Amino acid sequence: MEIFEHFSFKEILTCFMVLFAVIDIIGSIPIIVSLQQKFGKIEAKKASITAGLLMMVFLFVGNKILKFIGVDVNSFAIAGAFVIFIIALEMILGIEINKSKEAKSASIVPIAFPLVAGAGTLTTTLSLRSEFHDVNIICGIILNTIFVYLVLKSATWLEKKMGEATLAILQKVFGIILLAISIKLFTANFAQLVQNSINF
């Protein structure tokens, strides 16, 4: 089938790792546990499926929206690189640049959106299209959705086993990875924009 023509395990792994770092579901375990204590049982299946669908929809509809407003994928990818850069700084330095409002409900809001499929994740999902094939991005989204579901189901157990120190270290490690990804995304798309300008 044509859809599997560009199927690549390497691209799937890269897409999975990029989205995994942006979503940072492991680093969000303390938040998830706190929300669970505040609002009661979190519907892991409902939250993860909603987040996965949001990413899928934005992957395809997002590009049409960009065309409608006259923005090319490379420019959007560069904007996405800045968003990822800021998220990475938050993770590494332990600061909060984007102030989020207090949650009034759980599961869909704020678990599915904006905790999992937030602005950074959706921006990254669309930005990936400038470098990877759709089928591999979709597989990356599905794998992350499954992982998010597993974490949501066992958040309390994971927090007890890992401890705050381990979670803090993981957050900083993924922050550094994310920082490197943002720089790569910026340089690759900036070079493409310059090349397009020269050709034009």
Helices and strands as residue ranges (DSSP letters): G 2-4, H 9-23, H 29-39, H 44-69, H 73-93, I 108-116, H 119-127, G 128-130, H 134-153, H 155-199
